[in-house]
Amino acid sequence: MAHSTVSDEDLLSRSAEVFRTYGFEGTSLARLSEATGLEKASLYHRFPGGKEQIALAVAEGTHAWLRLHVFEPLKEPGDPRKKLRAAIEQLRDCYADGTLPCAFEVLSLAGGSPELTNALKDALQAWIKAFTEIAKESGLPTAEARRRAEQAIVQIEGSLVVGRVLGDAKAFRRTLDELPALLTNE
């Protein structure tokens, strides 16, 4: 393999695609090397913890992307429904309109370390919190807002699985279209 230079952002993006395709157990350093264009030694140089450390970086990177593009914009001043619609468009982009599996889902399968599990837990809790807060802002009581936030994430994640298995992203699109009604007090 020729010597290659890959930015950290590109490295994590390509690695995320490998994990999304093969899951944690099915992802190998050979697959990561092929996808990134880096030799295994270069991967170990950047990530001495190997596949586990790369998976953790992917989880943290996915969380950071969601925080920047979904969670933080939901905190901005303005109409909750308008902010939610903007966040929904970001989720459409993140999941390629329902054609990509969730990195959190595939990384949560057996094989990860306690650090990876904790990173995924933190990310999911942040997602629930962001959706709970927007639901509360729209006028829902705290307990109902939390229930609806969890339901929204269950529906998003479930629709991604349904879409992957059936080869049809309609359930994902429909789920996102229905999020404003679920997360706001209409």
Buried (B, 14 or more C-beta within 10 A) or exposed (E): EEEEEBEEEEBBBBBBBBBBBBBBEEBEBEBBBEBBBBBBEBBBEBBEEEBBBBBBBBBBBBBEBBBEBBBEBBEEEEEBBEBBEBBBEBBBEBBEBBEBBBBBBBBBEEBBEEBBBEBBEEBBEBBBBBBBBBBBBBEBEEEBBBBBBBEBBEBBBEBBBBBBEEEEBEBBBEBBEEBBEBBBBE
